[in-house]
């Protein structure tokens, strides 16, 4: 999947700043080791930096190699904020 998204042609291989998209792809927390896009199953946000999760629309604009197809085939997990909310709700359910 990663190679399919990257191999769209030379115009897609370089961002507006001239940086290599392949280099950006290798450094981003948005992708798993196998190239699958990471996404929170609860809030649908995507990680774009250290402890920074963005809405899908913002992430697509920020990370030019992300496509809607990648979002539709994302690997789902839970972001730290939703995990904390889950633990809070679980604790409340135990007490109540």
SULCORPE-V905502 format. One line per field, one symbol per residue. ss: DSSP state (H for helix, E for strand, C for the rest). burial: I if it has 16 or more other ideal C-beta (glycine too) atoms within 10 Angstrom, else O. A space follows every 10 residues. Layout:
BEGIN
ss: ???
burial: ???
END
This chain:
BEGIN
ss: CHHHHHCCCH HHHECCCCCE HHHHHHHCCC ECCCCCEEEE CCCCCEEEEC CEEECHHHHH HHCCCCCHHH HHCCEEECCH HHHHHHHHHH HHHHHC
burial: OIOOIOOOOO OOOOOOOOOO IOOIIOOIOI IOOOOIIIII OOOOIIIIOO OOIIOIOOII OOIIIIOOOI IOOIOOOOIO OIOOOOOOOO OOOOOO
END
